[in-house]
Amino acid sequence: MKRTLIPLLLLLTACDPTPPPQPQTERPNQVFETQIQAVKKAQAVEGQVLDAAEAQRKQMEAATQQ
């Protein structure tokens, strides 16, 4: 009886019906916030640089065709 009762008790105590508490989400560190802002600015500048490069390419093509 002891052989089956002890493993059964261990098995039942291992199953906790309550879920573990969820950690509260914290605001990102200030360092990460500045890095995120820098990446967003860089993405905006990248679009402008690509547009300028495309305009320059069109000007060069127009100049070589004349």
DSSP file (Angstrom, degrees, kcal/mol; ACC not computed):
  #  RESIDUE AA STRUCTURE BP1 BP2  ACC     N-H-->O    O-->H-N    N-H-->O    O-->H-N    TCO  KAPPA ALPHA  PHI   PSI    X-CA   Y-CA   Z-CA
    1    1 A M     >        0   0    0      0, 0.0     4,-2.3     0, 0.0     3,-0.5   0.000 360.0 360.0 360.0 -41.5    0.0    0.0    0.0
    2    2 A K  H  >  +     0   0    0      1,-0.2     4,-2.0     2,-0.2     0, 0.0   0.849 360.0  61.3 -64.0 -33.4    2.8    2.4    0.8
    3    3 A R  H  4 S+     0   0    0      1,-0.2    -1,-0.2     2,-0.2     5,-0.1   0.841 114.2  32.9 -64.1 -33.9    4.4    1.8   -2.5
    4    4 A T  H  > S+     0   0    0     -3,-0.5     4,-1.5     2,-0.1    -1,-0.2   0.765 115.6  56.8 -93.0 -27.9    1.4    3.1   -4.4
    5    5 A L  H  X S+     0   0    0     -4,-2.3     4,-2.4     2,-0.2     5,-0.2   0.910 104.0  50.8 -72.5 -42.1    0.3    5.7   -1.9
    6    6 A I  H  X S+     0   0    0     -4,-2.0     4,-2.4     2,-0.2     5,-0.2   0.947 112.9  43.9 -65.3 -49.8    3.6    7.7   -1.8
    7    7 A P  H  > S+     0   0    0      0, 0.0     4,-2.5     0, 0.0    -1,-0.2   0.883 113.5  53.3 -62.6 -34.6    4.0    8.1   -5.6
    8    8 A L  H  X S+     0   0    0     -4,-1.5     4,-2.3     2,-0.2    -2,-0.2   0.920 110.1  46.6 -64.5 -43.2    0.3    8.9   -5.9
    9    9 A L  H  X S+     0   0    0     -4,-2.4     4,-2.2     2,-0.2    -1,-0.2   0.896 112.5  50.3 -65.1 -40.3    0.7   11.7   -3.3
   10   10 A L  H  X S+     0   0    0     -4,-2.4     4,-1.3     1,-0.2    -2,-0.2   0.903 111.1  49.4 -64.2 -40.1    3.8   13.0   -5.0
   11   11 A L  H  X S+     0   0    0     -4,-2.5     4,-0.8    -5,-0.2    -2,-0.2   0.913 112.4  47.0 -65.5 -42.5    2.0   13.0   -8.3
   12   12 A L  H  < S+     0   0    0     -4,-2.3     3,-0.3     1,-0.2    -2,-0.2   0.850 111.7  49.7 -70.7 -33.8   -1.0   14.9   -6.9
   13   13 A T  H  < S+     0   0    0     -4,-2.2    -1,-0.2     1,-0.2    -2,-0.2   0.749 104.3  60.3 -76.9 -21.1    1.1   17.5   -5.1
   14   14 A A  H  < S+     0   0    0     -4,-1.3     2,-1.0    -5,-0.2    -1,-0.2   0.766  90.5  76.9 -74.7 -24.3    3.1   18.2   -8.2
   15   15 A C     <  -     0   0    0     -4,-0.8    -1,-0.1    -3,-0.3    -4,-0.0  -0.758  67.7-170.6 -90.7 100.6    0.0   19.2  -10.1
   16   16 A D        -     0   0    0     -2,-1.0    -3,-0.1     1,-0.1    -2,-0.0  -0.822  13.2-155.7 -92.9 121.6   -0.8   22.7   -8.9
   17   17 A P  S    S+     0   0    0      0, 0.0    -1,-0.1     0, 0.0    -2,-0.0   0.721  73.1  79.1 -72.4 -19.4   -4.3   23.9  -10.1
   18   18 A T  S    S-     0   0    0      1,-0.0    -2,-0.1     3,-0.0     0, 0.0  -0.740  83.2-125.7 -91.6 134.1   -3.4   27.6   -9.9
   19   19 A P        -     0   0    0      0, 0.0     3,-0.1     0, 0.0    -1,-0.0  -0.384  34.9 -95.1 -72.1 155.6   -1.3   29.1  -12.6
   20   20 A P        -     0   0    0      0, 0.0     2,-0.1     0, 0.0     0, 0.0  -0.370  50.5 -92.4 -67.7 150.3    1.9   30.9  -11.7
   21   21 A P        -     0   0    0      0, 0.0    -3,-0.0     0, 0.0     0, 0.0  -0.374  40.2-120.8 -65.7 140.5    1.5   34.7  -11.3
   22   22 A Q        -     0   0    0     -3,-0.1     2,-0.1     1,-0.1     3,-0.0  -0.640  25.8-117.7 -82.1 134.2    2.3   36.6  -14.5
   23   23 A P        -     0   0    0      0, 0.0     2,-0.2     0, 0.0    -1,-0.1  -0.463  33.1-108.4 -70.1 144.0    5.1   39.1  -14.2
   24   24 A Q        -     0   0    0     -2,-0.1     2,-0.3     1,-0.1     0, 0.0  -0.505  33.8-112.5 -73.4 138.1    4.1   42.7  -14.8
   25   25 A T        -     0   0    0     -2,-0.2     2,-0.3    -3,-0.0    -1,-0.1  -0.551  34.1-150.1 -74.2 130.0    5.3   44.1  -18.0
   26   26 A E        -     0   0    0     -2,-0.3     3,-0.1     1,-0.1    -1,-0.0  -0.664  21.5-101.2 -99.0 155.5    7.8   46.8  -17.5
   27   27 A R        -     0   0    0     -2,-0.3     3,-0.1     1,-0.1    -1,-0.1  -0.490  52.0 -94.8 -68.2 141.7    8.5   49.8  -19.6
   28   28 A P        -     0   0    0      0, 0.0    -1,-0.1     0, 0.0     5,-0.1  -0.200  49.9 -90.5 -58.1 152.0   11.6   49.3  -21.8
   29   29 A N     >  -     0   0    0      1,-0.1     4,-2.1    -3,-0.1     3,-0.3  -0.246  34.0-114.0 -60.7 150.6   14.7   50.7  -20.4
   30   30 A Q  H  > S+     0   0    0      1,-0.2     4,-2.1     2,-0.2     5,-0.2   0.839 117.0  57.8 -57.5 -34.8   15.6   54.3  -21.4
   31   31 A V  H  > S+     0   0    0      1,-0.2     4,-1.9     2,-0.2    -1,-0.2   0.924 107.2  46.9 -63.1 -43.6   18.6   53.1  -23.4
   32   32 A F  H  > S+     0   0    0     -3,-0.3     4,-2.6     1,-0.2    -2,-0.2   0.876 108.8  55.3 -66.4 -36.7   16.3   50.9  -25.5
   33   33 A E  H  X S+     0   0    0     -4,-2.1     4,-2.3     1,-0.2    -1,-0.2   0.914 108.7  47.0 -63.3 -41.9   13.9   53.7  -26.0
   34   34 A T  H  X S+     0   0    0     -4,-2.1     4,-2.1     1,-0.2    -1,-0.2   0.878 112.2  50.7 -67.9 -35.3   16.6   56.0  -27.4
   35   35 A Q  H  X S+     0   0    0     -4,-1.9     4,-2.1     2,-0.2    -2,-0.2   0.897 109.8  49.9 -67.4 -39.4   17.8   53.2  -29.6
   36   36 A I  H  X S+     0   0    0     -4,-2.6     4,-2.2     2,-0.2    -2,-0.2   0.910 110.9  49.5 -64.6 -42.4   14.3   52.5  -31.0
   37   37 A Q  H  X S+     0   0    0     -4,-2.3     4,-2.2     1,-0.2    -1,-0.2   0.894 109.6  52.1 -63.4 -39.3   13.9   56.3  -31.7
   38   38 A A  H  X S+     0   0    0     -4,-2.1     4,-2.3     1,-0.2    -2,-0.2   0.894 109.1  49.7 -64.6 -39.5   17.2   56.3  -33.5
   39   39 A V  H  X S+     0   0    0     -4,-2.1     4,-2.2     2,-0.2    -1,-0.2   0.902 109.9  50.8 -66.3 -40.4   16.2   53.4  -35.7
   40   40 A K  H  X S+     0   0    0     -4,-2.2     4,-1.8     2,-0.2    -2,-0.2   0.909 111.4  47.9 -64.1 -41.0   12.9   55.0  -36.6
   41   41 A K  H  X S+     0   0    0     -4,-2.2     4,-2.4     1,-0.2    -1,-0.2   0.908 110.4  52.0 -64.6 -41.1   14.8   58.2  -37.6
   42   42 A A  H  X S+     0   0    0     -4,-2.3     4,-2.3     1,-0.2    -2,-0.2   0.876 107.5  52.3 -64.3 -37.2   17.2   56.2  -39.6
   43   43 A Q  H  X S+     0   0    0     -4,-2.2     4,-1.5     2,-0.2    -1,-0.2   0.893 109.9  49.1 -65.3 -38.8   14.4   54.5  -41.5
   44   44 A A  H  X S+     0   0    0     -4,-1.8     4,-1.4     1,-0.2    -2,-0.2   0.913 112.8  46.8 -66.2 -42.0   12.9   57.9  -42.3
   45   45 A V  H  X S+     0   0    0     -4,-2.4     4,-2.6     1,-0.2    -2,-0.2   0.862 105.8  60.4 -67.8 -35.6   16.2   59.2  -43.5
   46   46 A E  H  X S+     0   0    0     -4,-2.3     4,-2.5     1,-0.2    -1,-0.2   0.902 102.7  51.6 -59.8 -41.3   16.8   56.1  -45.6
   47   47 A G  H  X S+     0   0    0     -4,-1.5     4,-2.1     1,-0.2    -1,-0.2   0.910 110.5  48.3 -61.4 -42.3   13.6   56.8  -47.6
   48   48 A Q  H  X S+     0   0    0     -4,-1.4     4,-2.4     2,-0.2    -2,-0.2   0.900 111.4  50.0 -65.4 -40.4   14.8   60.3  -48.3
   49   49 A V  H  X S+     0   0    0     -4,-2.6     4,-2.5     2,-0.2    -2,-0.2   0.909 110.4  49.9 -65.6 -41.4   18.2   59.1  -49.4
   50   50 A L  H  X S+     0   0    0     -4,-2.5     4,-2.2     2,-0.2    -1,-0.2   0.897 111.1  49.5 -64.3 -39.6   16.7   56.4  -51.7
   51   51 A D  H  X S+     0   0    0     -4,-2.1     4,-2.3     2,-0.2    -2,-0.2   0.917 111.9  48.1 -64.4 -42.7   14.4   59.1  -53.3
   52   52 A A  H  X S+     0   0    0     -4,-2.4     4,-2.3     1,-0.2    -2,-0.2   0.895 111.1  50.7 -65.6 -39.3   17.4   61.4  -53.8
   53   53 A A  H  X S+     0   0    0     -4,-2.5     4,-2.3     2,-0.2    -1,-0.2   0.892 110.2  50.0 -65.7 -39.1   19.5   58.6  -55.3
   54   54 A E  H  X S+     0   0    0     -4,-2.2     4,-2.2     2,-0.2    -2,-0.2   0.908 110.9  49.0 -65.5 -41.7   16.6   57.7  -57.7
   55   55 A A  H  X S+     0   0    0     -4,-2.3     4,-2.1     2,-0.2    -2,-0.2   0.905 111.8  49.1 -64.3 -41.0   16.3   61.4  -58.8
   56   56 A Q  H  X S+     0   0    0     -4,-2.3     4,-2.3     2,-0.2    -2,-0.2   0.900 109.6  52.1 -65.6 -40.4   20.0   61.6  -59.4
   57   57 A R  H  X S+     0   0    0     -4,-2.3     4,-2.2     1,-0.2    -1,-0.2   0.904 109.3  49.7 -61.8 -41.5   20.0   58.4  -61.4
   58   58 A K  H  X S+     0   0    0     -4,-2.2     4,-2.4     2,-0.2    -1,-0.2   0.893 110.0  51.1 -64.3 -40.0   17.2   59.8  -63.6
   59   59 A Q  H  X S+     0   0    0     -4,-2.1     4,-2.1     2,-0.2    -2,-0.2   0.904 110.7  48.5 -63.3 -41.6   19.1   63.0  -64.1
   60   60 A M  H  X S+     0   0    0     -4,-2.3     4,-2.0     2,-0.2    -2,-0.2   0.890 111.7  49.2 -67.1 -38.9   22.2   61.1  -65.2
   61   61 A E  H  X S+     0   0    0     -4,-2.2     4,-1.5     1,-0.2    -2,-0.2   0.903 111.7  49.1 -65.9 -40.6   20.2   59.0  -67.6
   62   62 A A  H  X S+     0   0    0     -4,-2.4     4,-0.8     1,-0.2    -2,-0.2   0.880 111.4  49.8 -65.9 -37.0   18.6   62.0  -69.1
   63   63 A A  H  < S+     0   0    0     -4,-2.1     3,-0.3     1,-0.2    -1,-0.2   0.862 111.0  48.4 -70.8 -35.6   21.9   63.7  -69.5
   64   64 A T  H  < S+     0   0    0     -4,-2.0    -1,-0.2     1,-0.2    -2,-0.2   0.760 106.9  56.8 -77.3 -22.9   23.5   60.7  -71.2
   65   65 A Q  H  <        0   0    0     -4,-1.5    -1,-0.2     1,-0.2    -2,-0.2   0.698 360.0 360.0 -79.4 -19.5   20.6   60.3  -73.6
   66   66 A Q     <        0   0    0     -4,-0.8    -1,-0.2    -3,-0.3    -2,-0.1   0.482 360.0 360.0 -79.6 360.0   20.9   63.8  -75.0
